[in-house]
Amino acid sequence: MEVKFVEDPKLNEKVVEVIEELKREIVRRFRPKSIIITGSFGKGEARVVEYGGKLKFLSDCEVILIPYKWIFDRRRLDEFERDFYERTGLKVEIWGFTPTLYLCVPFLNKKMKPIISNYELKYGSKVIYGEDYLKRIPSFGPEDIPVWEGVRLLLNRMAEALEHFSVNGSREMAFWCDKIVLACQDALLLTIGKFAPSYRERNEVFVKSLEHFDLPCAQELVELATEATKRRLGRDETPHDILKYWFRVSEMCDEVLRYVVRKGYGIEFDDYLDFQEKYTKSGLKDYTTLPFNNSLLQNLFRFLKAKIATKQKLPTLKMLLRARTKWDHLLYSHIPLVYFGVREDYEVNTKYLDKVVFFLHMVGYDDLDIKDYSFDEWTRVKGVFVEAWRQLQL
C-alpha cells in the first residue's frame, strides 16, 4: 500500500519518489535506526503543486532521526538539507533530540504527557524507515489532552504572529492570522474533549460541534476556520485586506482566550494586566510539557537548551539567582500584553507596554528603554520580547 503524503493520488506518486530518495540518502549518510516524517507530510496533507512536469513544494518536510546525535554540531545535517533542497526543491528540516530522549530512555518514555505534540507525533506521523518508535508513545485520546494545551497553543501562535506584523500587510502576516484562527478552533475543541491530527478532520469536527460553544463570534469563527483550513491545504489566496483581517482575528482571539480560561479554570479577568496577575497565581503556571514538575529542574532544562543548543542571551545571572521562578510561565503571561498592546488606529496601550518593558528588564534586557509610547517603540519592544519568547518557549 502506497504511503500518502499529499491528497492528489497522481501527484502523490511523484512525491513518494522524492521521499524515497530522501530516505535512501539519509540512511546512507547518517545511518539512523528510524526515520519519522512529521508535520503536513506526516499527516498526508502536504502542499505540493506541479508546473510543467516539475514539482513545487509549498510545505517543508519535517524529519525526525532516531537516535539524534547532532545537538552540538549540525554542520553535516545543514549541508545535507541545503544540497537536497538545491537538487529537488524540497526543504527538509531534520531534528530529533527531544524525541530521542523520550522514545529511547524508558524512564522518560513512561513520562510522556498527553499533549498536542505527542498526540500529533503518534497519530499524525509516518515511519518511513527502521523501527517504529511511535509505538512507544503511550496511547491516549483527545479527551486526555488538558485544556492548558489550548491556552499554550493560542499564546504561542500570538507570539509567532507578532514577528510578522506589518502595517503594509504580507502573505506571511495573513498566514499567521490563519494559524491563530486555527488555534482558536483547536483550543475550543479541547474544552469539549475533541481533537484530530488532520487539519481537515479537525475542521470537520469543529463545524459539527458549533452548538457547544456559547460565543458571539462562534459562527464567524467557523467560517474563518473553514477558509483558513482550505488555505492550509492548498488554496492559493489571501484575504483582501490583511491588516483588517489581523485586527478582526485579534478580537476573536481575545474572545476565545477569555472563554477557554473561564471554561477550563474558572478564571475571569478585566484586562490583560489582570490576566497576567491571575495567570501567575493560578494552576496555569503549574503545567509543563516536561516529564518533571520541579521548577528548579524545569528552569535548568530550559536554561541548558537556551545556552547550549541555541547559544542565545538567556538565562542571565538575574534569572539564575531566582531559580525557583517559573520564567517560562512568567513570560507566557506577558504575551497578550504585547499582542493586544496596539489598536487598529496604532494607539499603544501604555500600561501594557510599561509592564512588558519591566519584565524584559527582569530577564536581562537592562538597556531597553522606551523614549515614548509611539507605535514605533511598541514595534521595537515587540521584537525584543519575541526574541526572549523564542528562548523560553514552552
N, C-alpha and C positions, 0 to 999 in steps of 0.2 A: 504494500500500500504506500503510495507516494505521500510524502510529508507536505503539508500545506503551509506556505509562507505568505502567499497573497491570495485574494479571493478569486481572481480570474484563473480558471484551470489551465488555459493555454499559456498565459503569462507565467504561471507557477512553474510549468515545466522548465522554462528558461532560467527562472530564479533558482530552482533546485540545482541546476548545473553549476551556477556561480557558488552556491553554498557548499556543494560537493568539492569544488576546487579549493574553497576556503578551508574546509575540513582537512583535505589532504596536505595542504601546505602547513597548517598548524601542527598536525601530527608529525610531519617530517622535521620541522624546525624546533618544536618545543616539547614534544613527546608527553602530553598530559595524560592522566588516567581517564579524564572525562572532559567533553566539550558540551556546554549547555548554551543554547540560544534563548535569549530573553527578550523583553520589550515587544514591539509590534511584530517582529519576525517570529518570536516565540508564540504569540497569540494567533498567528496566521492572518494578521491584518496590516502587514507592511504596505507602504505606499510606493508603488513602482509603476512607471509608465514606459511605453515603447515608442520611440521616434525613429522612423526609417530603419527598423530592424535592430536598433540599439537600445538597450535598457537604460533608463534613467532612474536611479534610486533616490526617492524623496525621503525615505526613512533610513536612519542609521541602524546598523546591525550590532546589537549588544551581545558580547560573547563572554561567558564565564569559563575560565580554565581551572581545573582541579587536578592536582594542587597548584596554587598560585604562588610562584617563587620570586616575583619581581617587585616586591614592595619598595626596595631601596634603589633599584636600578631598572628603569623601564626602557632603556635605550633600544634594546633588541625588539621589544614589542612595538615601540613607537616607529621604528624603522619599517617593521613589517606592515603596520597599519598604513603608513604613507605609501609604501610600494604597492600594496594591494589596491588601494584607492586609485592610484595612478593607472593601474592596469585594467581595473574592472569598473571604476566609478562608484563602488560600494564603500562607504565609510564604515569602518569596523572599529568598535570600542571594546578593547579587551580588558577585563578586570577579574576579580575573584578572590581577593584576600579575605574579606569577611565571610563569604560563603565557604571558603576552605576551612576557616576556623570552626564554623558552626557544623559543617557536614562531615568533617574528618575527626573532630575531637568529641568522643562520646559524651563527656560531661556537658559540653556546650550544646551538643545536638539535642539532648533532652530538655534543654532550657529554651529552645526556640519558641518564641511567643506568637500568638495568633494575631499578627499584624498584617497590614495590606501587602507589604513587600514579600513576606513569606508566603502569603496566600497566592499571590501572582507568580512567585517563583515555582511553587508546587504545581499549580493548576494552569498556569499560562506560559509555560516554558517548554522547550524541547531538548532532549538529549540527542545529539547527532553523532556522538562517538563515545565509546567506552562505557564504564559503569554508570548505572542510573542512580546517581546520588540523590535525586529528587525524592526517591522512596524513603530516604532517611528523615525527611521533614515530617514532623508529627501531623497527622490528619486533623483538620478542624474545618468547620463550616463558617459561612458568613455571619451566622448568629453569634459566633465566638469572638469576632473582631470587636474590640471595645470602641465606644463612641469617640474616645480620645483620638483614635486614628483618623476620624473625620476632621476633628479640630486641627490636628497636626498637619493633615493634608491641606486644609484651607490656608493655614498660616504659611506653610512652605510655598504654596502657589502664589500667595500675595507677595512674599519676599522675592521670589523669582521674577514675577511680573514687573516689580519695581525697577529692575535692571533695564527693562526695555521700554519704560515710559518715555514718550516724546511728544512735545506739543505739535509736531508735524505728523504724527501717526506713522505706522510702518506695518509691514506684514508680520514682523516679529511681535510687535505690540498686540496686534489682533490675535495672533496665535496664542499668546499668553492670556489674553482675555478669555479665549475659548477654554484654556486649561483651568481658569478659575471657575467658569461656568460648570465644567465637568466635575470639578472638585466640590462645588455646591451640591450637585446631583449626588455624588458619591457619599458626601457627609450625611445628607438626608437619608439615603438608603440605609446607612449603618444605624440610624436611630430606630429603624424597624427590623434590624437583623438581616438585611439583604445586601448582596453584592455579587459580582461576577467578574472573572478575569478579562473577559472580552468587552471592548468598548461598545460594540453593537448590542450584546446581551444586556449590559448594564443599562443602556438607554431604554431598551425594551421593557426591562423590569421597572424602571423609573416611571415610564409613561403609564404602565398598568397600576402603579402604586400612588398615583396623584391624590386620591381621596384620603390618604393617610396624613397628608401634610396641611395643617391649618396655617397657611401662609398667604398673605395678599399677593405675593409675586409668584405663587406656585405655577399657575397656568402659563405665564410668560416664561418662567424658568424652564418648563418642559419644552416649550417651543425653541428657546435658545439652545438648550442642551441637545435637542434633536438636530438642529442645524450645526452645532459645534461637532457633534459626533460624525455627521456626514462629511464635514471638512476634514476631520481627523482621519477618516477612512479614504479620503482621496478627492473630494470635491474641491477643485482649484478655484476658490473665490474668497474674497474677504468682505466684511461689512463695509457699506458705502462710506459712512462717517466713523472712522476708527476712534477718534477722540471722544465722540459722543457715546460710542459703544463702551469705551473704558469706564466712563463715569456711570453709565447705567448698570454695568456689571458690578461696579463698586457698591452701588445702592443695594443690589440684590445680595451681594456678599455680606454686607452689614446685616441684612435681614436674616439670612441663613445662619450666620455665625451666632447671632443672638438666640435664634430658635434652637440650634443644636446644643449650646451650652446650658440652656434652660431645660431642655428635654433630658439631656444626659446627666446633668449635675445639679440642677435646680439653681443655677446661677443667673441672676438678672443684674444688669448694670445700666447706669445712666449714660455714661460716655466711656471712651476708651482709657481715660485715666482711672476711672472706677474699675474697668475691666482688668487693667494691669495690676491693680492692688488686689482684687478678689482672686485673680488667677494665682498669684504667688502665695495666697493664704488658703487656697483650696486644694482638693485632692488632685487637681490637674497637674500640679508640679511634681507629683509622685510617680507619674507614668514615665516609663523608659522603654526603648526598644532593645536595650542591652540585657544580658542574662543575669545581671546582678542589680540589686536595688540600693546598695550602699552608695551614698552621694560621693564619698571620697573616691571609690573605685570608678564611678561614672566620670568624674572630673579627670581622674588620672588617664582613663582610656581616651577621652576626647582631647586632652592636652597632648598626649603622645601622638595621636593621629594628626593633630594640627602641627606639631613641631617636627615630627619625623617624616610623616607621609606627605604633607603638603608644604612643610618648611615655611609657614607663614608667621604672622606677627603674634598671634595669641598662642598660649596664655602669657600674661605679663606677671611680674613679681607681685603686683597688687592682687591679682586673681589667685595666685598660689598661696598667698598669706591668708586668704579667706577660702580655704579648700572645701569647707562644708557648704558653701553657697552653691546652689544649683544653677550654674552660669548659663547652661543651655536653655533652661526654662525661663530664667530671668530675661534672657534675650528674646525668646519667643513671645513673652508677654508684651514686648515693645513693638512687635511687628505691626499691629493695627495702628499704632500711633504714627507710624511713617506712612502706611498705605492710605489711611483715611486723613492724613495730615494736610491735604491740599484739596481745595474745592474746584469745581468746573470753571470758576472765574479766576483761578490761580491764587485765590486768597489762602494764606497759610494759617493753620491753627497754631498760634504762638505757644500755647501751653503744651501742646503735643511736642512741638519742636524742642522746647526747653527740656522736657523730660527725656527725650531721646539723646540730646547732647550730654545731659548729666550722666546717663547710662554709659555712653561711649567714653566719657572721662573715666568712669569707674573701671572700664576694661582696658585702659591704657592709651586711649587716643587723647592724651592731655593737650596736644597742640591744636585740637579742633575748637575753634571759637567762631561764633556767628557774628557777623557785622550788623545784620538787620534781620527782619522776618520776611524777606522777599522770596519769591518763587525760586530764584537762582540759588539762594542759600539753602532752601529746602532740598533742591536738587543735589547740592554738594554734600549735605548731611546724609541724604538718601544713599549716595554712592559709598560713603564710609560705612554706613550701617549694613548694607548688603555685603560688603567685604567681611565684616565681623560675623554676620549670619552664616556665610559660607564656611567659616572655620569652626563654628559650633553647631552645625546643622544636625537636627535630630532625625 
